[in-house]
Each structure stands twice: as structure tokens, then as C-alpha cells.
């Protein structure tokens, strides 16, 4: 992120991600501490890499688990995208990722062939804050979780009276009240280059890319839940929406469905880059692609 002129910023690490928050005035020590505590609490609830998290408990034993209030909106969004994608986008790919080596130990060693995610209704009940595992299940909310946490931190800022800010979670951005921020679109094969630029103002920009968490022989973290295999046809996506949770989720959904299909159900703009070098984008996408 390029910090706007005249801004104060803080930076910290959390959920395996680097965070930067820029505001016109310096944040109080109490608010800075509260933001870090919010990130740690989120990790303690939702991380599949921690044995002491609620998600970790679900992976060991069936039962009903009560999650924080944000679980309601997250579950409804995931179920909607699960149904639209025919099960390709699902929060139940955790076991599939672990099978391919993306496990809590970060072994990056395959345990065998890819395995599809279980069918939602066979193993999972999700109603409001209550999530019921009918058998031990590895929940993975990575497709929307970071964006959801961005929104939660934004709510903390606004409840403290901060109305103008730029919140950056390693490239997933939420910009409110400031001047438009020009953001480079990272080249999917060379992080030192950009393929374009997009202005972000009073909205969120989130990206998903096959090169971000990749290992082994063409393995990466965006799996098709119906096969357990990494998606090969798309290499990078960007989504602009009113909330970071929605932008984050839709950036992943673009790996499974055309943006024109998703536009029937969601208000957002988008860009998709394909593995053959081609690209597609919505008429409302404000970015400029370099030639």
C-alpha cells in the first residue's frame, strides 16, 4: 500500500498476514491495543492451524460450537456461493488442503491423491452463530475470512470515531473517507511488476492469486471442492465491493465462475486473469490494464 500524504500509520502481524492501518490522526494506545486483540481473538476462533481454536476443536470432535456474531453473515455468504458454484467453492476444503500438504505443520508434502471436499449437508449445519459438525470436519474460511476480519477492524475504528482510514491486510484493502488510492495490480508471475492500476475509494479491493500460496508440482491453495484439485484455468482475480468480506469471497469465487454469472447475484466489479494469458473484466471495473 502507498500511504496517502499526511497520514499516520501502524503496522503489525496477525493471522499470518502483515497489517497496515493509515489514518489522518494517530490512533490512541488503547485503540491500537484493541485492534491487535481483535485479530488475536479472531485467530483463536477461526484458525485451522491452531489446536486451541474453535475450528481446531471441530476437527477433533463432532458437536455444536458457538462462534462469535460474525459467523452468521459468513455462513450465509458461504452457503450462497456454495450453491451457486455447485459445491466448487466451499468452507469444507480444509481436509483437501491438508491432503495436498497445506496442513497445520506447513509440511507441504502430499499425503496422497487429491480428495473432494465432503458435501455440506452431509457433515455441517450452520445456523447463525451455531456451527454443528456431524463428524470431525476441518473448516477453512480462507476464501472470505481475511476480508471479514478487515471489516471487523474497520468497525472497531468507526466505533472509536475514526471515519477516514486505509486498512491494508497484505493487499486486501478497505478505504474509507480518504482520497482515492491508486493500487497496483500485481503480475501473477512476477511480484515485482504490475499489470495495471485501479483507484480504490470508499470500498474494498481484494485479490486472489494462485502464486500466493503455492508449493510442489503446481499445487496452490485455491481448490475446487468437487475434485480437491487446484484450479488451473485462472491465475489471478480482483474484486471491488462495498465490504472486504464480500470482495474477498468473490475474488475466490471468480476462480470457479465467470464474473458475469456472479454479477447476477452480487453488486461488485471484477477482473480475472486466465492461465492462457487472457483477461476478462466487468464493464464497471475502474482499473487500467497495461499493454
C-alpha positions as CSV (number, residue, x, y, z in Angstrom):
1,X,0.0,0.0,0.0
2,X,1.2,3.5,-0.7
3,X,0.4,5.6,2.3
4,X,-1.6,8.8,1.5
5,X,0.2,12.1,2.3
6,X,-0.3,13.4,5.8
7,X,-1.3,10.1,7.3
8,X,-0.2,8.3,10.4
9,X,0.2,4.5,10.2
10,X,0.6,1.5,12.4
11,X,1.8,-2.0,11.3
12,X,1.6,-5.4,13.0
13,X,1.4,-9.1,12.2
14,X,-1.7,-11.3,12.7
15,X,-3.3,-14.4,11.3
16,X,-0.1,-15.0,9.2
17,X,-0.6,-11.6,7.5
18,X,1.1,-8.2,7.6
19,X,-1.4,-5.4,8.5
20,X,-1.1,-1.6,8.0
21,X,-3.6,0.9,9.1
22,X,-3.3,4.6,7.9
23,X,-5.4,7.4,9.4
24,X,-5.3,11.2,9.3
25,X,-4.6,11.3,13.1
26,X,-2.6,9.0,15.3
27,X,-4.6,6.3,17.0
28,X,-4.7,6.1,20.7
29,X,-2.7,3.4,22.5
30,X,-5.9,1.8,23.8
31,X,-7.4,1.6,20.3
32,X,-4.1,0.2,18.8
33,X,-4.1,-2.5,21.5
34,X,-7.8,-3.2,20.9
35,X,-7.2,-3.8,17.2
36,X,-4.4,-6.3,17.9
37,X,-6.6,-8.1,20.5
38,X,-9.4,-8.3,17.9
39,X,-7.1,-10.0,15.5
40,X,-5.8,-12.5,18.1
41,X,-9.4,-13.3,19.2
42,X,-10.3,-13.9,15.6
43,X,-7.4,-16.3,15.1
44,X,-8.3,-18.1,18.3
45,X,-11.8,-18.8,16.9
46,X,-11.3,-19.4,13.2
47,X,-7.7,-20.7,12.6
48,X,-7.4,-24.2,11.3
49,X,-3.7,-24.0,12.1
50,X,-4.3,-23.8,15.9
51,X,-5.3,-26.8,18.1
52,X,-6.8,-24.4,20.7
53,X,-9.2,-22.7,18.2
54,X,-12.8,-23.5,17.8
55,X,-12.1,-24.7,14.3
56,X,-9.4,-26.9,15.8
57,X,-11.8,-28.4,18.2
58,X,-14.3,-29.2,15.4
59,X,-11.6,-31.0,13.5
60,X,-11.2,-33.4,16.5
61,X,-14.7,-34.0,17.7
62,X,-18.3,-33.6,16.3
63,X,-20.7,-31.4,18.1
64,X,-22.2,-27.9,18.2
65,X,-19.9,-24.9,18.5
66,X,-20.9,-21.3,19.2
67,X,-18.9,-18.8,17.3
68,X,-18.8,-15.0,17.5
69,X,-21.5,-12.9,15.9
70,X,-19.7,-12.6,12.6
71,X,-20.3,-16.3,11.9
72,X,-23.9,-15.5,10.8
73,X,-23.1,-13.3,7.8
74,X,-20.1,-15.5,6.9
75,X,-22.2,-18.7,6.9
76,X,-24.9,-17.2,4.8
77,X,-22.4,-15.9,2.2
78,X,-20.5,-19.2,2.0
79,X,-23.7,-21.2,1.6
80,X,-24.9,-18.8,-1.2
81,X,-21.6,-19.2,-3.1
82,X,-21.6,-23.0,-2.4
83,X,-25.0,-23.3,-4.0
84,X,-24.2,-21.0,-6.9
85,X,-20.9,-22.8,-7.7
86,X,-22.4,-26.3,-7.3
87,X,-20.1,-27.1,-4.4
88,X,-16.9,-25.9,-6.0
89,X,-16.5,-23.0,-3.5
90,X,-16.8,-24.4,0.0
91,X,-15.5,-23.9,3.5
92,X,-15.0,-27.7,3.7
93,X,-11.8,-27.8,1.7
94,X,-9.6,-27.9,4.8
95,X,-9.1,-31.7,4.7
96,X,-8.4,-31.5,1.0
97,X,-5.7,-28.8,1.5
98,X,-4.1,-30.9,4.3
99,X,-4.1,-33.9,2.0
100,X,-2.1,-31.9,-0.5
101,X,0.4,-30.7,2.2
102,X,-1.1,-27.4,3.3
103,X,-1.5,-28.6,6.8
104,X,-1.1,-27.0,10.3
105,X,2.6,-28.0,10.2
106,X,3.1,-26.4,6.8
107,X,4.7,-29.7,5.7
108,X,4.0,-29.0,2.0
109,X,4.2,-32.8,1.5
110,X,1.3,-34.6,-0.2
111,X,-0.3,-37.4,1.7
112,X,-1.7,-39.0,-1.4
113,X,-4.1,-38.1,-4.3
114,X,-6.4,-35.1,-4.1
115,X,-9.7,-35.7,-2.4
116,X,-13.0,-33.8,-2.9
117,X,-14.5,-31.9,0.0
118,X,-17.4,-33.5,1.8
119,X,-20.9,-32.4,0.8
120,X,-22.1,-29.5,3.1
121,X,-25.3,-31.1,4.3
122,X,-23.6,-34.5,5.0
123,X,-21.2,-33.0,7.6
124,X,-22.2,-29.5,8.5
125,X,-25.0,-27.5,10.0
126,X,-24.6,-23.7,10.1
127,X,-27.3,-21.5,11.6
128,X,-26.4,-18.1,12.8
129,X,-23.6,-18.3,15.3
130,X,-24.0,-22.0,15.8
131,X,-21.9,-24.4,13.7
132,X,-22.6,-28.1,14.1
133,X,-20.1,-30.7,12.9
134,X,-21.9,-34.1,12.3
135,X,-18.5,-35.7,12.2
136,X,-15.0,-34.3,12.7
137,X,-14.5,-31.7,10.0
138,X,-11.7,-29.2,9.0
139,X,-13.4,-25.9,8.4
140,X,-11.4,-23.4,6.2
141,X,-12.7,-19.9,5.8
142,X,-9.7,-18.6,4.0
143,X,-11.7,-17.5,1.0
144,X,-13.5,-14.8,2.9
145,X,-12.1,-14.8,6.4
146,X,-9.3,-12.2,6.0
147,X,-11.8,-9.8,4.4
148,X,-14.2,-10.4,7.2
149,X,-11.5,-9.5,9.7
150,X,-10.8,-6.3,7.7
151,X,-14.4,-5.4,8.1
152,X,-14.3,-6.2,11.9
153,X,-11.3,-3.9,12.4
154,X,-13.0,-1.2,10.3
155,X,-16.0,-1.4,12.7
156,X,-13.6,-1.0,15.7
157,X,-12.1,2.1,14.1
158,X,-15.5,3.6,13.3
159,X,-16.9,2.9,16.8
160,X,-14.0,4.9,18.1
161,X,-14.9,7.8,15.8
162,X,-12.4,7.2,13.1
163,X,-14.2,7.8,9.8
164,X,-11.3,8.1,7.4
165,X,-8.8,5.3,7.1
166,X,-7.0,2.9,4.8
167,X,-6.8,-0.7,6.1
168,X,-4.4,-3.0,4.3
169,X,-4.2,-6.7,5.0
170,X,-1.3,-7.7,2.7
171,X,-3.0,-6.3,-0.3
172,X,-6.6,-6.7,0.7
173,X,-7.7,-3.1,1.1
174,X,-10.6,-1.2,2.6
175,X,-10.5,2.6,2.0
176,X,-13.0,4.9,3.7
177,X,-13.2,8.7,3.6
178,X,-9.8,9.4,2.2
179,X,-8.8,10.5,-1.3
180,X,-8.9,7.7,-3.9
181,X,-5.9,5.4,-3.5
182,X,-4.2,4.2,-6.7
183,X,-3.4,0.5,-6.2
184,X,-1.1,-1.6,-8.5
185,X,-2.4,-4.9,-9.7
186,X,0.4,-7.5,-9.1
187,X,1.6,-9.5,-12.0
188,X,0.6,-13.1,-11.3
189,X,4.0,-14.4,-12.4
190,X,6.3,-11.6,-11.2
191,X,5.5,-9.9,-7.9
192,X,7.9,-7.0,-8.8
193,X,5.7,-6.0,-11.7
194,X,2.2,-4.7,-12.1
195,X,-0.3,-5.5,-14.9
196,X,-2.4,-2.4,-14.2
197,X,-3.7,0.0,-11.6
198,X,-7.1,0.7,-10.0
199,X,-8.3,3.6,-7.9
200,X,-9.9,2.5,-4.6
201,X,-12.3,4.9,-2.8
202,X,-14.9,4.1,-0.2
203,X,-14.8,0.4,-1.0
204,X,-12.8,-2.7,-0.7
205,X,-10.4,-4.3,-3.1
206,X,-9.4,-7.9,-2.6
207,X,-7.3,-10.2,-4.7
208,X,-6.7,-13.9,-5.0
209,X,-3.8,-15.5,-6.9
210,X,-2.5,-19.0,-7.5
211,X,1.1,-17.8,-6.8
212,X,0.5,-16.5,-3.3
213,X,0.3,-19.9,-1.5
214,X,1.9,-22.4,-3.9
215,X,4.1,-25.4,-3.4
216,X,5.2,-28.6,-5.0
217,X,4.3,-29.5,-8.6
218,X,1.7,-26.9,-9.5
219,X,-0.1,-27.1,-6.1
220,X,-1.8,-24.0,-4.7
221,X,-4.5,-23.1,-2.2
222,X,-7.5,-22.4,-4.4
223,X,-9.1,-25.9,-4.7
224,X,-12.2,-26.9,-6.5
225,X,-14.3,-28.5,-3.7
226,X,-15.9,-31.0,-6.1
227,X,-12.5,-32.5,-7.1
228,X,-10.0,-31.4,-4.4
229,X,-7.7,-30.3,-7.2
230,X,-6.2,-26.8,-7.6
231,X,-7.9,-24.6,-10.2
232,X,-5.7,-24.5,-13.4
233,X,-7.7,-22.1,-15.7
234,X,-7.4,-18.9,-13.6
235,X,-4.2,-17.5,-12.1
236,X,-5.4,-14.2,-10.5
237,X,-8.5,-12.2,-9.7
238,X,-9.5,-8.9,-8.2
239,X,-12.9,-7.9,-6.8
240,X,-14.2,-4.4,-5.7
241,X,-17.2,-4.3,-3.4
242,X,-18.7,-2.4,-0.5
243,X,-17.3,-4.7,2.1
244,X,-14.0,-6.6,2.3
245,X,-15.7,-9.9,3.2
246,X,-17.7,-9.7,0.0
247,X,-14.8,-8.6,-2.1
248,X,-12.6,-11.4,-0.6
249,X,-15.1,-14.1,-1.2
250,X,-15.9,-13.0,-4.7
251,X,-12.2,-12.8,-5.6
252,X,-12.1,-16.5,-4.8
253,X,-15.4,-17.3,-6.5
254,X,-14.0,-15.9,-9.7
255,X,-11.7,-18.9,-9.9
256,X,-14.8,-21.1,-10.3
257,X,-17.3,-19.0,-12.1
258,X,-17.4,-16.2,-14.7
259,X,-17.8,-12.7,-13.2
260,X,-20.8,-12.2,-15.4
261,X,-22.5,-15.1,-13.6
262,X,-21.7,-13.7,-10.2
263,X,-23.0,-10.3,-11.2
264,X,-26.5,-11.7,-11.3
265,X,-26.4,-12.2,-7.5
266,X,-23.8,-9.6,-6.2
267,X,-23.1,-5.9,-6.7
268,X,-19.4,-5.7,-7.5
269,X,-16.8,-5.1,-10.2
270,X,-14.1,-7.6,-11.1
271,X,-11.0,-8.6,-13.2
272,X,-10.0,-12.2,-14.0
273,X,-6.6,-13.2,-15.5
274,X,-6.5,-16.7,-17.1
275,X,-3.6,-19.1,-17.3
276,X,-3.6,-18.7,-21.1
277,X,-2.7,-15.0,-20.7
278,X,-6.1,-13.7,-21.4
279,X,-8.2,-11.5,-19.2
280,X,-11.9,-10.6,-18.6
281,X,-13.4,-7.8,-16.6
282,X,-16.7,-6.2,-15.8
283,X,-17.9,-3.0,-17.6
284,X,-17.8,-1.2,-14.2
285,X,-14.2,-2.1,-13.4
286,X,-12.4,1.2,-13.0
287,X,-8.9,-0.1,-13.3
288,X,-6.5,0.3,-16.2
289,X,-4.5,-2.6,-17.6
290,X,-1.1,-2.0,-19.0
291,X,-0.4,-3.2,-22.6
